[in-house]
């Protein structure tokens, strides 16, 4: 599911340029308040909403126009009283209204207003229609996609440039790994979700732009992540395509990476 939120705030609120940690923590805290039905559903999938191990979500950058930016302090000053944010979660459509209700009950604490913590409350929302997925689709990365190497003999956690010869190997490795976790590591071929002979194909469309995002202290111990914003074409089985669209492309979507829209 994808939900676009309009969040109300006070004019003059100041937020950090790197705000991904606060939004990630907000989504975790919202889902942790899920009722028995949704919690039981997620537990059947092998996850616990109260333990931060359900990471099958991503989110867009904040739409905060108009604003003033302080490059020295690395802050935005909001000149309006509303921001927009889209949250994308890989979960059954039948739980959409429950999820919206949870977000409406939990304000986003982000930034400061006159030296005090600022809050953003859900004012409006829109559940976005489910796209018609196909085996080949073109996307643009609205938030950067982070992919690290899985090549033998290479040190772990080396970021790969999207135009690298081996980028597709790591790109699909991480995508399939996360998809298998979502399917409880069952045989995807036996479930007829993937055909071992089906081609996985990645094509970069145009230049890419590097972005380094600094994160607040988090349980994962990640202080900063580098990703790349670019347009691309990808071919893969439709179930994997749907998963990637809703749960995010690349690694660490739950930290605000890998949110895409159609090109």
C-alpha positions as CSV (number, residue, x, y, z in Angstrom):
1,X,0.0,0.0,0.0
2,X,1.0,3.6,-0.6
3,X,-0.5,6.5,1.4
4,X,0.1,10.1,0.7
5,X,-0.1,12.3,3.8
6,X,-0.6,16.0,4.3
7,X,0.9,16.9,7.7
8,X,0.1,20.1,9.4
9,X,2.7,22.1,11.2
10,X,3.4,25.6,12.5
11,X,5.1,28.3,10.3
12,X,8.6,28.8,11.3
13,X,9.3,25.2,12.3
14,X,12.9,24.3,11.8
15,X,13.8,20.8,10.6
16,X,17.2,19.2,9.9
17,X,18.2,18.6,6.2
18,X,18.8,15.0,7.2
19,X,15.4,14.1,8.7
20,X,15.2,10.4,7.5
21,X,15.9,9.0,11.0
22,X,12.9,10.8,12.6
23,X,10.5,9.6,9.9
24,X,11.8,6.0,10.0
25,X,11.3,6.0,13.8
26,X,7.8,7.5,13.4
27,X,6.8,4.6,11.0
28,X,8.2,2.0,13.4
29,X,6.4,3.6,16.4
30,X,3.1,3.8,14.4
31,X,3.2,0.2,13.4
32,X,4.1,-0.9,16.9
33,X,0.7,0.4,18.0
34,X,-1.1,-2.0,15.7
35,X,-4.1,-3.9,17.0
36,X,-4.4,-7.6,17.5
37,X,-5.6,-8.4,14.0
38,X,-2.8,-6.6,12.1
39,X,-0.1,-7.8,14.6
40,X,-1.2,-11.4,14.2
41,X,-1.1,-11.1,10.4
42,X,2.4,-9.8,10.5
43,X,3.5,-12.4,13.0
44,X,2.2,-15.1,10.5
45,X,4.7,-13.6,8.1
46,X,7.5,-14.0,10.6
47,X,7.7,-10.5,11.8
48,X,7.1,-8.6,15.1
49,X,5.8,-5.1,14.8
50,X,7.1,-4.2,18.3
51,X,10.7,-5.4,17.6
52,X,11.6,-3.2,14.6
53,X,12.2,-6.3,12.5
54,X,9.4,-5.5,10.1
55,X,11.4,-3.3,7.6
56,X,9.3,-3.8,4.5
57,X,8.6,-0.1,4.0
58,X,10.0,3.1,2.6
59,X,9.0,6.7,2.3
60,X,9.4,9.7,0.1
61,X,11.3,12.9,0.8
62,X,9.3,15.5,2.5
63,X,7.6,18.1,0.2
64,X,8.2,21.2,2.2
65,X,7.8,24.1,-0.2
66,X,8.1,27.0,0.6
67,X,11.1,27.1,2.9
68,X,14.4,28.8,3.6
69,X,17.6,26.8,3.9
70,X,20.5,27.5,6.2
71,X,23.5,25.7,4.7
72,X,25.7,26.4,7.7
73,X,23.3,24.9,10.2
74,X,22.0,22.3,7.7
75,X,18.4,23.2,8.4
76,X,15.2,24.1,6.7
77,X,12.9,26.8,8.0
78,X,9.3,26.1,6.9
79,X,7.5,29.1,5.6
80,X,4.2,27.2,5.2
81,X,2.0,25.2,7.5
82,X,1.9,21.9,5.7
83,X,4.2,19.3,4.3
84,X,3.5,16.2,2.3
85,X,4.9,12.7,2.7
86,X,4.2,9.4,1.0
87,X,4.7,6.1,3.0
88,X,4.9,2.8,1.1
89,X,4.4,-0.5,2.9
90,X,4.5,-4.1,1.6
91,X,1.3,-5.4,3.3
92,X,-2.1,-6.6,2.2
93,X,-4.6,-4.0,1.0
94,X,-7.2,-5.1,3.4
95,X,-5.3,-3.4,6.3
96,X,-5.1,0.0,4.6
97,X,-7.7,1.7,6.8
98,X,-6.2,0.3,10.0
99,X,-2.8,1.6,9.0
100,X,-4.2,5.1,8.2
101,X,-6.0,5.1,11.6
102,X,-2.7,4.4,13.3
103,X,-0.9,7.2,11.5
104,X,-3.7,9.6,12.4
105,X,-3.3,8.8,16.1
106,X,0.5,9.4,16.2
107,X,2.0,12.8,15.4
108,X,5.5,13.0,13.8
109,X,8.0,14.7,16.1
110,X,10.5,16.5,14.0
111,X,12.5,19.6,14.4
112,X,11.9,22.5,16.7
113,X,9.6,25.5,17.0
114,X,10.9,28.4,19.1
115,X,13.3,26.1,20.7
116,X,10.8,23.4,21.6
117,X,10.1,20.0,19.9
118,X,7.8,20.4,16.9
119,X,5.1,18.1,15.9
120,X,3.4,17.3,12.6
121,X,-0.1,15.8,12.6
122,X,-1.9,14.0,9.8
123,X,-4.5,16.4,8.3
124,X,-5.4,14.7,5.0
125,X,-4.5,11.4,3.4
126,X,-5.0,9.6,0.2
127,X,-4.6,5.9,-0.4
128,X,-2.9,5.6,-3.8
129,X,-4.3,3.1,-6.4
130,X,-2.3,-0.1,-7.0
131,X,-0.5,0.1,-10.3
132,X,-0.7,-2.5,-13.0
133,X,2.6,-4.2,-12.8
134,X,4.4,-5.8,-15.7
135,X,7.7,-7.7,-16.1
136,X,9.5,-4.7,-17.5
137,X,9.0,-1.2,-16.0
138,X,10.8,2.2,-15.9
139,X,11.2,4.1,-12.7
140,X,12.9,7.2,-11.2
141,X,14.4,7.1,-7.8
142,X,12.7,9.8,-5.8
143,X,14.9,9.0,-2.8
144,X,18.4,7.6,-3.4
145,X,18.9,3.9,-3.9
146,X,21.7,2.4,-1.8
147,X,23.4,-0.8,-3.1
148,X,26.6,-2.3,-1.7
149,X,28.9,-4.9,-3.3
150,X,28.5,-8.7,-3.0
151,X,31.5,-9.5,-5.1
152,X,33.9,-12.1,-3.8
153,X,37.2,-10.7,-2.6
154,X,35.8,-7.2,-2.0
155,X,35.5,-5.6,1.4
156,X,31.9,-5.5,2.6
157,X,29.8,-2.4,2.5
158,X,31.4,-0.8,-0.5
159,X,28.9,1.4,-2.4
160,X,28.6,0.6,-6.1
161,X,28.1,3.2,-8.8
162,X,25.0,2.6,-10.9
163,X,27.0,2.6,-14.1
164,X,29.4,-0.1,-12.7
165,X,29.7,-3.3,-14.8
166,X,28.7,-5.4,-11.8
167,X,26.0,-3.1,-10.4
168,X,23.1,-5.3,-11.5
169,X,24.6,-8.4,-9.7
170,X,24.4,-6.6,-6.3
171,X,21.2,-4.8,-7.2
172,X,19.3,-8.0,-7.7
173,X,21.1,-9.9,-5.0
174,X,19.8,-7.6,-2.3
175,X,16.3,-7.4,-3.9
176,X,15.8,-11.1,-4.0
177,X,17.3,-11.5,-0.5
178,X,14.7,-9.1,1.0
179,X,11.9,-10.7,-1.0
180,X,12.8,-14.1,0.3
181,X,12.7,-12.8,3.8
182,X,9.3,-11.4,3.2
183,X,8.2,-14.9,2.0
184,X,9.7,-16.6,5.0
185,X,12.6,-18.1,2.8
186,X,10.3,-20.6,1.2
187,X,11.2,-22.0,-2.2
188,X,10.1,-19.2,-4.6
189,X,10.2,-21.6,-7.6
190,X,8.0,-24.1,-5.8
191,X,5.6,-21.3,-4.9
192,X,5.6,-20.4,-8.6
193,X,6.6,-16.9,-7.6
194,X,9.9,-17.0,-9.6
195,X,11.2,-19.0,-12.5
196,X,14.9,-19.7,-12.1
197,X,15.3,-19.2,-15.8
198,X,13.6,-15.9,-15.9
199,X,16.0,-13.0,-16.8
200,X,16.7,-10.3,-14.3
201,X,17.7,-7.2,-16.3
202,X,18.8,-3.7,-15.1
203,X,19.4,-0.7,-17.4
204,X,20.5,2.7,-16.3
205,X,18.6,5.5,-18.0
206,X,20.8,8.6,-18.0
207,X,23.2,10.0,-15.3
208,X,23.0,9.3,-11.6
209,X,23.4,11.7,-8.7
210,X,25.2,10.7,-5.5
211,X,23.7,11.6,-2.1
212,X,25.2,11.1,1.3
213,X,22.7,11.1,4.2
214,X,23.7,11.4,7.8
215,X,21.5,9.4,10.3
216,X,20.8,9.8,14.0
217,X,21.9,7.0,16.3
218,X,19.8,3.9,15.5
219,X,19.6,0.3,16.6
220,X,21.3,-0.7,13.3
221,X,24.4,1.4,14.2
222,X,24.3,3.1,10.8
223,X,25.6,6.6,10.9
224,X,25.6,7.5,7.3
225,X,24.5,6.0,4.0
226,X,25.3,6.8,0.4
227,X,22.8,6.3,-2.4
228,X,22.2,7.4,-5.9
229,X,19.2,9.0,-7.6
230,X,18.7,7.9,-11.2
231,X,16.2,6.7,-13.7
232,X,16.2,3.0,-14.7
233,X,14.5,0.2,-16.4
234,X,14.2,-3.2,-14.7
235,X,12.9,-6.6,-15.8
236,X,12.0,-9.2,-13.2
237,X,9.0,-11.4,-12.2
238,X,5.9,-9.4,-11.4
239,X,5.7,-10.5,-7.7
240,X,9.3,-9.3,-7.2
241,X,8.5,-6.1,-9.1
242,X,5.4,-5.4,-6.8
243,X,7.5,-6.1,-3.7
244,X,10.3,-3.7,-4.7
245,X,7.8,-1.0,-5.6
246,X,6.1,-1.1,-2.2
247,X,9.0,-2.2,0.1
248,X,11.6,-0.1,-1.7
249,X,14.5,-0.8,-4.0
250,X,18.1,-1.5,-2.9
251,X,19.2,-1.7,0.7
252,X,17.9,0.1,3.8
253,X,14.5,1.4,2.4
254,X,13.2,1.6,5.9
255,X,15.8,4.4,6.5
256,X,14.3,6.5,3.6
257,X,16.1,5.0,0.6
258,X,14.7,3.3,-2.5
259,X,11.4,5.1,-2.9
260,X,10.5,5.2,-6.6
261,X,7.9,6.6,-8.9
262,X,7.1,5.7,-12.5
263,X,9.2,7.4,-15.0
